[in-house]
Structures are given as structure tokens and as C-alpha cells.
Amino acid sequence: MKKWVIVLVVFALLIIGVFGYALIKGGGSFKFGFSSATIKDAKFCTSVDEDQNPIGVTSIFTPDSPKIYIWFSWAHTMIGTEAKAVLIYETSNLTVTEGLMVLEDMAGRGSFSFTRPATEAGWPVGDYRVDLYLDDELAKSVSFVILICGELIDNDAKDECYFNIAIEIKDDSLCERIIESIPKNICHAVVLDNADLCEEITDSVGKDICYGTYAIKNEDSSICEKIIDDAKKEICYTNAA
């Protein structure tokens, strides 16, 4: 037998031996040791739909947020891979909780959710991080923040805080906390996806800003035509395309 044939036979026997050993040690569930398993993407959101698509993607939440979801997608994993999410309160360097799931597909998407603490104050204000693991190997880290606008003294800053968070997480109840009527109406229009609400603003400048904000946030350049001021209209068309 030629030398190269012998080498191939030996190599094949070694491969069979490795597979057999892995099956025995793993109780019949083989996981290849050189896997390129990865978390392709991860983001926070307010919920997920029935097809495991993220809804209300954001990195900003409030203390009274009922649930915080970490959505993620994976690829190149072996069936039976264990995924783990560890929630860390970075402000106090404290591990809050962990979640576990077994991945039943080599590629897919899923989510973990973290429920609001059962205290009157809700989520502590500060910085948070979620570490995602695949079979105890850190695969990805993603951060979010808990803000409380009510602690701000300046009313304009407080309005801006509620405005930004409301639009970010699509929470219309936060729009109601805005004091000034124009930003409140703009907030309702954008969050409720209803440009007609801009018509309730009697001030022409505020109405133009409302249409412009709506068009840009929703990437709907057709709304730009409703803007009266030519300069604002041009800016709208440029940024809403």
C-alpha cells in the first residue's frame, strides 16, 4: 500500500475516533469543537412579534418599563447549543439576573425578556449591560440605559427628555408628560404614526416642524409637501428620502 494511502486511512480512523469519543462523552449529542457559532446581531426592544422580530428597538428605557427585551440572531451553531443572557447593572457592578435557552436550529433568532422589579421605584436609574453567551463562551455584549426625566429641574430639558424617549420607544403615554403643547403634538403625531395630528398645531412654524419631524422619522418624503417654509421643505426632502 502506498504511503499516502496509509496516511489517509490513519487520518480517517482518527476522525472516526474523535466523533465516537465526543458522542460517548456527550451522551449521544455531538458538538464539534471547532464551531464558528456566533451572535450575528443583538438589540434591545420593547417587545417581539410572533415571528421573533423586534418591536420598538431602543437603547433607552424608563424606570416603569414593564419589560425589557434583548433580541438576538445567531448562526453556525450546533443544535442543542445553550444560549445565556446575563443582565448586569453596570452603575453598581451588580449581576441582576440570568436567562437560559437551548437553540434548536443552526441559525435563527430569539429573545430574552427581563421584567420590571417589583418595587415602587421600578428599574434603578443608570447604565446596564447584557452579556450573551453560547455554551458559556461570551459572544456579544450590548448596553442600554434607564433614564428618569422627572428628576430634571429645567422644564425644557424635561420635555426634551420625554420627547426623545417617547419617540425612541414608541410610547405615547410619555408624550402626555410633555408640558409645551407644540412638542407634545409633534410627539403624538410621530409616535401614533398620524401626520394629521400636526394640523392641530395653530402656529405655522410649529406645524412645519411637526410635518418635518414626522416625515424624517418615518422616512416619508411625501409629507414634506405640507411644509410651508421653503427652506424647511428642502431640508425635509433631503433627510426624509
Sequence and secondary structure as in RCSB ss.txt:
>XXXX:A:sequence
MKKWVIVLVVFALLIIGVFGYALIKGGGSFKFGFSSATIKDAKFCTSVDEDQNPIGVTSIFTPDSPKIYIWFSWA
HTMIGTEAKAVLIYETSNLTVTEGLMVLEDMAGRGSFSFTRPATEAGWPVGDYRVDLYLDDELAKSVSFVILICG
ELIDNDAKDECYFNIAIEIKDDSLCERIIESIPKNICHAVVLDNADLCEEITDSVGKDICYGTYAIKNEDSSICE
KIIDDAKKEICYTNAA
>XXXX:A:secstr
  HHHHHHHHHHHHHHHHHHHHHHHTTT    TT   EEEEEEEEEEE TT  EEEE SEE TT SEEEEEEEEE
S  TT EEEEEEEETTTTEEEEEEEEE  SSSEEEEEEEE  SSTT S SEEEEEEEEETTEEEEEEEEEE  GG
G SSHHHHHHHHHHHHHHHT HHHHTT  SHHHHHHHHHHHTT GGGGGG  SHHHHHHHHHHHHHHTT GGGGG
G  SHHHHHHHHHHH 
